[in-house]
Amino acid sequence: MPVSKNSSCSKQLSPRLKELQVKIHDEKYIEYAVERIALVVSRRIVEKYTSGRTPEKTY
């Protein structure tokens, strides 16, 4: 569901949520966020692999 900047409920949002509403429309921010998530997930997979545990056993 799209979030409207002119929505009456936006006046009730915290400053942090207002900041995130702006960032979600920033292509560079989203690109960085996706890359960061991929990096963290990749590192965790490698850590599990090198420690002898498989991801299936950790769920």
C-alpha positions as CSV (number, residue, x, y, z in Angstrom):
1,M,0.0,0.0,0.0
2,P,1.5,3.4,-1.0
3,V,2.3,5.8,1.7
4,S,1.2,9.4,1.0
5,K,3.3,12.2,2.3
6,N,0.1,14.3,2.6
7,S,-1.7,11.7,4.6
8,S,-3.4,13.0,7.8
9,C,-1.8,10.1,9.8
10,S,1.7,11.3,8.8
11,K,1.3,14.1,11.3
12,Q,1.2,11.4,14.0
13,L,4.4,9.6,13.0
14,S,7.6,9.8,14.9
15,P,10.5,11.8,13.4
16,R,12.3,8.4,12.7
17,L,9.3,7.1,10.7
18,K,9.1,10.3,8.8
19,E,12.8,10.0,8.0
20,L,12.3,6.4,6.8
21,Q,9.4,7.5,4.6
22,V,11.7,9.8,2.8
23,K,14.5,7.3,2.5
24,I,12.3,4.5,1.1
25,H,11.9,6.6,-2.0
26,D,15.7,7.2,-2.4
27,E,17.0,4.7,-5.0
28,K,20.6,4.9,-3.6
29,Y,19.5,4.2,-0.1
30,I,17.5,1.1,-1.1
31,E,20.4,-0.1,-3.2
32,Y,22.8,0.2,-0.3
33,A,20.3,-1.4,2.1
34,V,19.8,-4.5,-0.2
35,E,23.6,-4.8,-0.6
36,R,24.1,-4.6,3.1
37,I,21.5,-7.3,3.8
38,A,23.0,-9.6,1.2
39,L,26.5,-9.1,2.8
40,V,25.2,-9.9,6.3
41,V,23.3,-13.0,5.1
42,S,26.3,-14.2,3.0
43,R,28.6,-13.9,6.0
44,R,26.3,-15.8,8.2
45,I,26.0,-18.6,5.7
46,V,29.8,-18.8,5.3
47,E,30.2,-18.8,9.1
48,K,27.8,-21.7,9.5
49,Y,29.5,-23.6,6.6
50,T,33.0,-23.1,8.0
51,S,31.9,-24.1,11.6
52,G,30.6,-27.5,10.3
53,R,26.9,-26.7,10.7
54,T,24.6,-26.6,7.8
55,P,21.9,-24.0,7.5
56,E,19.2,-26.8,7.6
57,K,20.4,-27.8,11.1
58,T,20.1,-24.3,12.5
59,Y,16.4,-23.7,11.7
